[in-house]
Amino acid sequence: MKILDLPKFNRPASKLVKNGPESLDSAELLSIIFGIGGYGESALELSNRLLKNYNLNEIEELGNREILDFIKNKRKLELQIM
C-alpha cells in the first residue's frame, strides 16, 4: 500500500509529529529515513520487505550498495516472473 493511500492521520510522518517516535514500528521509522521507495514500491513497502530479510542490526551494517542491490533485486524478480 502506498503511503499516500493511507489516511493522513495514519501516515508515518503524521504519527511521528503527533505521537512521537515511540508510536511508530520499525518499518514506519525506516520509511521515514528512506523518504521514498523505488521500483514501484513505497518506502513503507520497502521497509517491510527489508525487515522480512534482515533484522535492525543487520540493516545498520548494510552499506548503500547492498541496500540498492536489495531494492533492485525485487525489480529483477518481477521481470523474471512476467
DSSP file (Angstrom, degrees, kcal/mol; ACC not computed):
  #  RESIDUE AA STRUCTURE BP1 BP2  ACC     N-H-->O    O-->H-N    N-H-->O    O-->H-N    TCO  KAPPA ALPHA  PHI   PSI    X-CA   Y-CA   Z-CA
    1    1 A M              0   0    0      0, 0.0    44,-0.2     0, 0.0    43,-0.1   0.000 360.0 360.0 360.0 133.0    0.0    0.0    0.0
    2    2 A K    >>  -     0   0    0      1,-0.1     3,-1.2    42,-0.1     4,-0.6  -0.436 360.0-124.7 -71.0 146.7    1.3    3.4   -0.9
    3    3 A I  G >4 S+     0   0    0      1,-0.3     3,-1.4     2,-0.2    -1,-0.1   0.884 111.9  58.1 -60.7 -38.4    1.8    5.9    1.9
    4    4 A L  G 34 S+     0   0    0      1,-0.3    -1,-0.3     7,-0.0     4,-0.1   0.696  98.4  61.3 -67.4 -16.7   -0.4    8.4    0.2
    5    5 A D  G <4 S+     0   0    0     -3,-1.2    -1,-0.3     2,-0.1    -2,-0.2   0.658  88.7  89.6 -80.5 -16.9   -3.2    5.8    0.2
    6    6 A L  S << S-     0   0    0     -3,-1.4     5,-0.1    -4,-0.6     2,-0.0  -0.480  96.8 -93.5 -75.5 149.1   -3.2    5.7    4.0
    7    7 A P    >   -     0   0    0      0, 0.0     3,-2.1     0, 0.0     4,-0.5  -0.377  40.1-114.4 -57.7 144.0   -5.4    8.1    5.9
    8    8 A K  G >  S+     0   0    0      1,-0.3     3,-1.2     2,-0.2     6,-0.2   0.851 115.6  54.5 -53.0 -40.3   -3.4   11.2    6.7
    9    9 A F  G 3  S+     0   0    0      1,-0.2    -1,-0.3     5,-0.1     9,-0.1   0.680 108.5  50.7 -68.7 -16.1   -3.5   10.6   10.4
   10   10 A N  G <  S+     0   0    0     -3,-2.1    -1,-0.2    -7,-0.1    -2,-0.2   0.355  82.0 111.8-105.0   4.9   -2.1    7.1    9.9
   11   11 A R  S <> S-     0   0    0     -3,-1.2     4,-2.7    -4,-0.5     5,-0.3  -0.542  77.0-118.5 -76.9 144.5    0.9    8.0    7.8
   12   12 A P  H  > S+     0   0    0      0, 0.0     4,-2.4     0, 0.0     5,-0.2   0.881 111.8  48.7 -52.9 -44.8    4.3    7.5    9.4
   13   13 A A  H  > S+     0   0    0      1,-0.2     4,-2.2     2,-0.2     5,-0.2   0.900 112.7  48.0 -65.7 -39.3    5.3   11.2    9.3
   14   14 A S  H  > S+     0   0    0     -6,-0.2     4,-2.6     2,-0.2     5,-0.2   0.910 112.3  49.1 -66.2 -41.4    2.0   12.4   10.7
   15   15 A K  H  X>S+     0   0    0     -4,-2.7     4,-3.0     2,-0.2     5,-0.6   0.889 109.8  52.9 -63.8 -38.8    2.2    9.8   13.5
   16   16 A L  H  X5S+     0   0    0     -4,-2.4     4,-1.6    -5,-0.3    -2,-0.2   0.936 113.1  42.4 -61.8 -47.5    5.7   10.9   14.3
   17   17 A V  H  <5S+     0   0    0     -4,-2.2    -2,-0.2     1,-0.2    -1,-0.2   0.921 122.8  38.1 -65.8 -44.5    4.8   14.5   14.6
   18   18 A K  H  <5S+     0   0    0     -4,-2.6    -2,-0.2    -5,-0.2    -3,-0.2   0.903 134.6  15.9 -76.4 -42.4    1.6   13.9   16.6
   19   19 A N  H  <5S-     0   0    0     -4,-3.0    -3,-0.2    -5,-0.2     3,-0.2   0.495 102.2-116.9-116.8  -6.8    2.6   11.0   18.8
   20   20 A G    ><< -     0   0    0     -4,-1.6     3,-1.7    -5,-0.6     4,-0.2  -0.062  42.5 -64.0  88.0 166.8    6.4   10.8   18.8
   21   21 A P  G >  S+     0   0    0      0, 0.0     3,-1.6     0, 0.0    -1,-0.2   0.762 124.7  68.3 -64.4 -26.5    8.8    8.1   17.6
   22   22 A E  G 3  S+     0   0    0      1,-0.3    -2,-0.1    -3,-0.2    -6,-0.1   0.678  91.4  63.5 -68.2 -14.3    7.7    5.6   20.1
   23   23 A S  G <  S+     0   0    0     -3,-1.7     2,-0.3    -8,-0.1    -1,-0.3   0.565  92.8  80.2 -83.3  -8.6    4.3    5.4   18.4
   24   24 A L  S <  S-     0   0    0     -3,-1.6     2,-0.1    -4,-0.2     0, 0.0  -0.731  73.5-134.1-102.2 146.7    5.9    4.0   15.2
   25   25 A D     >  -     0   0    0     -2,-0.3     4,-2.3     1,-0.1     5,-0.2  -0.392  39.3 -93.7 -85.7 175.5    7.0    0.5   14.4
   26   26 A S  H  > S+     0   0    0      1,-0.2     4,-2.6     2,-0.2     5,-0.2   0.879 124.6  52.2 -59.1 -41.2   10.4   -0.3   12.9
   27   27 A A  H  > S+     0   0    0      1,-0.2     4,-2.3     2,-0.2    -1,-0.2   0.899 109.7  49.1 -64.3 -40.2    9.1   -0.3    9.3
   28   28 A E  H  > S+     0   0    0      2,-0.2     4,-1.6     1,-0.2    -1,-0.2   0.910 111.6  49.0 -66.5 -41.2    7.4    3.1    9.8
   29   29 A L  H  X S+     0   0    0     -4,-2.3     4,-1.8     1,-0.2    -2,-0.2   0.930 112.2  48.5 -62.9 -44.6   10.6    4.6   11.2
   30   30 A L  H  X S+     0   0    0     -4,-2.6     4,-3.0     1,-0.2     5,-0.2   0.895 106.8  56.7 -61.7 -39.5   12.7    3.1    8.3
   31   31 A S  H  X S+     0   0    0     -4,-2.3     4,-2.5     1,-0.2    -1,-0.2   0.857 105.9  50.7 -62.9 -33.4   10.2    4.5    5.8
   32   32 A I  H  < S+     0   0    0     -4,-1.6    -1,-0.2     2,-0.2    -2,-0.2   0.896 110.8  48.9 -68.8 -39.5   10.7    8.0    7.2
   33   33 A I  H  < S+     0   0    0     -4,-1.8    -2,-0.2     1,-0.2    -1,-0.2   0.931 114.9  44.4 -63.9 -45.7   14.5    7.6    6.9
   34   34 A F  H  < S-     0   0    0     -4,-3.0     2,-1.6     1,-0.2    -2,-0.2   0.897  84.3-168.8 -66.5 -39.9   14.2    6.3    3.3
   35   35 A G     <  +     0   0    0     -4,-2.5     2,-0.3    -5,-0.2     8,-0.2  -0.218  65.8  31.1  80.0 -48.9   11.7    9.1    2.4
   36   36 A I  S    S-     0   0    0     -2,-1.6     6,-0.1     7,-0.1     2,-0.0  -0.940  72.0-140.4-135.9 159.2   10.8    7.4   -0.9
   37   37 A G        -     0   0    0     -2,-0.3     2,-0.3     4,-0.0     5,-0.2   0.133  22.2-140.9 -92.7-146.3   10.6    3.9   -2.2
   38   38 A G  B >   +A   41   0A   0      3,-1.4     3,-0.9     4,-0.2     8,-0.0  -0.939  63.5  30.9-176.5 156.8   11.7    2.8   -5.6
   39   39 A Y  T 3  S-     0   0    0     -2,-0.3     3,-0.1     1,-0.2    -1,-0.0   0.884 131.4 -44.9  53.1  44.9   10.9    0.5   -8.5
   40   40 A G  T 3  S+     0   0    0      1,-0.2     2,-0.4    -3,-0.0    -1,-0.2   0.599 116.2 102.8  82.1  11.7    7.1    0.6   -7.9
   41   41 A E  B <   -A   38   0A   0     -3,-0.9    -3,-1.4   -39,-0.0    -1,-0.2  -0.972  67.1-120.2-127.8 146.8    7.1    0.2   -4.1
   42   42 A S     >  -     0   0    0     -2,-0.4     4,-2.7    -5,-0.2     5,-0.2  -0.239  32.1-105.3 -74.6 167.6    6.6    2.8   -1.4
   43   43 A A  H  > S+     0   0    0      1,-0.2     4,-2.3    -8,-0.2     5,-0.1   0.857 123.8  51.7 -60.5 -34.8    9.1    3.5    1.3
   44   44 A L  H  > S+     0   0    0      2,-0.2     4,-2.3     1,-0.2    -1,-0.2   0.904 109.9  47.6 -70.8 -41.5    6.9    1.6    3.8
   45   45 A E  H  > S+     0   0    0    -44,-0.2     4,-2.4     2,-0.2    -2,-0.2   0.921 113.1  49.2 -63.2 -43.7    6.6   -1.4    1.5
   46   46 A L  H  X S+     0   0    0     -4,-2.7     4,-2.7     2,-0.2    -2,-0.2   0.922 110.5  50.7 -60.1 -45.5   10.4   -1.4    1.0
   47   47 A S  H  X S+     0   0    0     -4,-2.3     4,-2.3     1,-0.2    -2,-0.2   0.909 110.8  48.3 -61.2 -43.9   10.9   -1.1    4.8
   48   48 A N  H  X S+     0   0    0     -4,-2.3     4,-1.2     2,-0.2    -1,-0.2   0.911 112.8  48.2 -63.1 -42.6    8.6   -4.1    5.5
   49   49 A R  H  X S+     0   0    0     -4,-2.4     4,-0.8     1,-0.2     3,-0.3   0.901 111.5  50.2 -64.9 -40.8   10.4   -6.2    2.8
   50   50 A L  H >X S+     0   0    0     -4,-2.7     4,-2.1     1,-0.2     3,-0.8   0.908 109.4  51.1 -62.9 -42.6   13.8   -5.2    4.2
   51   51 A L  H 3< S+     0   0    0     -4,-2.3    -1,-0.2     1,-0.2    -2,-0.2   0.714 103.1  59.7 -71.2 -20.2   12.7   -6.2    7.7
   52   52 A K  H 3< S+     0   0    0     -4,-1.2    -1,-0.2    -3,-0.3    -2,-0.2   0.745 116.4  33.8 -74.0 -22.9   11.5   -9.6    6.5
   53   53 A N  H << S+     0   0    0     -4,-0.8     2,-0.3    -3,-0.8    -2,-0.2   0.689 126.0  28.0-104.6 -24.3   15.0  -10.3    5.3
   54   54 A Y     <  -     0   0    0     -4,-2.1    -1,-0.2    -5,-0.1     2,-0.2  -0.970  69.1-128.7-138.2 149.7   17.2   -8.6    7.8
   55   55 A N     >  -     0   0    0     -2,-0.3     4,-2.4    -3,-0.1     3,-0.3  -0.487  43.1 -96.8 -88.2 172.4   17.0   -7.6   11.5
   56   56 A L  H  > S+     0   0    0      1,-0.2     4,-2.2     2,-0.2     5,-0.1   0.860 124.3  53.8 -60.8 -36.7   17.7   -4.0   12.5
   57   57 A N  H  > S+     0   0    0      1,-0.2     4,-1.1     2,-0.2    -1,-0.2   0.898 110.4  47.2 -64.4 -38.9   21.3   -4.8   13.5
   58   58 A E  H  > S+     0   0    0     -3,-0.3     4,-1.0     2,-0.2     3,-0.3   0.898 110.3  52.2 -68.3 -39.7   21.9   -6.3   10.0
   59   59 A I  H >< S+     0   0    0     -4,-2.4     3,-0.7     1,-0.2    -2,-0.2   0.899 105.1  56.2 -61.9 -39.7   20.3   -3.3    8.3
   60   60 A E  H 3< S+     0   0    0     -4,-2.2    -1,-0.2     1,-0.2    -2,-0.2   0.834 108.2  48.5 -60.9 -32.1   22.6   -1.0   10.3
   61   61 A E  H 3< S+     0   0    0     -4,-1.1    -1,-0.2    -3,-0.3    -2,-0.2   0.641  89.7 102.2 -84.1 -15.5   25.6   -2.9    8.9
   62   62 A L    <<  -     0   0    0     -4,-1.0     2,-0.1    -3,-0.7    -3,-0.0  -0.416  65.6-138.6 -69.6 143.5   24.4   -2.8    5.3
   63   63 A G     >  -     0   0    0     -2,-0.1     4,-2.1     1,-0.1     5,-0.2  -0.453  29.7 -97.8 -91.6 172.3   26.1   -0.3    3.0
   64   64 A N  H  > S+     0   0    0      1,-0.2     4,-2.7     2,-0.2     5,-0.2   0.885 123.6  54.9 -56.6 -40.6   24.3    1.9    0.4
   65   65 A R  H  > S+     0   0    0      1,-0.2     4,-2.6     2,-0.2    -1,-0.2   0.910 107.7  48.6 -63.1 -43.1   25.3   -0.6   -2.3
   66   66 A E  H  > S+     0   0    0      2,-0.2     4,-2.2     1,-0.2    -1,-0.2   0.896 112.6  47.8 -65.4 -39.4   23.8   -3.5   -0.5
   67   67 A I  H  X S+     0   0    0     -4,-2.1     4,-2.4     2,-0.2    -2,-0.2   0.924 112.5  48.7 -67.4 -43.1   20.5   -1.7    0.1
   68   68 A L  H  X S+     0   0    0     -4,-2.7     4,-2.6     1,-0.2    -2,-0.2   0.908 111.5  50.0 -62.3 -41.0   20.4   -0.5   -3.6
   69   69 A D  H  X S+     0   0    0     -4,-2.6     4,-2.2     2,-0.2    -1,-0.2   0.895 109.4  52.1 -62.7 -39.5   21.0   -4.1   -4.7
   70   70 A F  H  X S+     0   0    0     -4,-2.2     4,-1.0     2,-0.2    -2,-0.2   0.916 111.1  46.8 -62.4 -43.9   18.3   -5.3   -2.4
   71   71 A I  H >X S+     0   0    0     -4,-2.4     4,-1.0     1,-0.2     3,-0.5   0.924 114.0  47.7 -63.7 -44.8   15.8   -2.8   -3.9
   72   72 A K  H 3X S+     0   0    0     -4,-2.6     4,-2.2     1,-0.2    -1,-0.2   0.825 100.4  66.5 -67.9 -32.0   16.8   -3.6   -7.5
   73   73 A N  H 3X S+     0   0    0     -4,-2.2     4,-2.4     1,-0.2    -1,-0.2   0.848  96.6  55.5 -61.0 -34.3   16.6   -7.4   -6.8
   74   74 A K  H <X S+     0   0    0     -4,-1.0     4,-2.3    -3,-0.5    -1,-0.2   0.927 107.9  48.9 -61.4 -43.9   12.8   -7.1   -6.4
   75   75 A R  H  X S+     0   0    0     -4,-1.0     4,-2.1     1,-0.2    -2,-0.2   0.912 110.5  50.3 -63.3 -42.8   12.5   -5.4   -9.8
   76   76 A K  H  X S+     0   0    0     -4,-2.2     4,-1.9     1,-0.2    -1,-0.2   0.902 110.2  50.3 -63.0 -41.6   14.6   -8.2  -11.4
   77   77 A L  H  X S+     0   0    0     -4,-2.4     4,-1.8     1,-0.2    -1,-0.2   0.896 109.4  51.0 -64.0 -40.5   12.4  -10.9   -9.8
   78   78 A E  H  X S+     0   0    0     -4,-2.3     4,-1.8     1,-0.2    -1,-0.2   0.901 109.7  50.3 -63.2 -40.6    9.3   -9.2  -11.1
   79   79 A L  H  < S+     0   0    0     -4,-2.1    -1,-0.2     1,-0.2    -2,-0.2   0.866 109.0  51.8 -66.9 -35.8   10.7   -9.0  -14.6
   80   80 A Q  H  < S+     0   0    0     -4,-1.9    -1,-0.2     1,-0.2    -2,-0.2   0.857 109.0  50.7 -68.2 -35.0   11.6  -12.8  -14.5
   81   81 A I  H  <        0   0    0     -4,-1.8    -2,-0.2     1,-0.2    -1,-0.2   0.870 360.0 360.0 -70.9 -36.4    8.0  -13.7  -13.4
   82   82 A M     <        0   0    0     -4,-1.8    -1,-0.2    -5,-0.1    -2,-0.2   0.490 360.0 360.0 -71.4 360.0    6.5  -11.6  -16.3
